[in-house]
Amino acid sequence: MEESDYIDSFAEVGFQDIRRIDQLDYFSGSASESTRKVAEGFGATSITIVGQKG
């Protein structure tokens, strides 16, 4: 999924003022080399999204 898909999903259920406040390469800190390689191959990262429920 793209970031915009997540934001759209939150908007569809009534959240407002939705925005990404952080992005982290979560998997780069994995102890498992295979996990790091697979995540890198997919371009996997984590994001933190906030919004207001109106």
C-alpha positions, 0 to 999 in steps of 0.5 A: 500500500502507498501512504496515500492509501492509508491516509484515504482509509482513515479519512473514509472512517471519519478522521480529519487533519490526517498527516504523517509525523514520522518515518522510520526504516524499522527493519534496518535494525533487525538482528536477522540479515535475511529480514533486512534484505527482504525488507530492503528489497520491498522498500519496507519502512514504517510511518506514524500517522496522526489524525483527529476523529471528528 
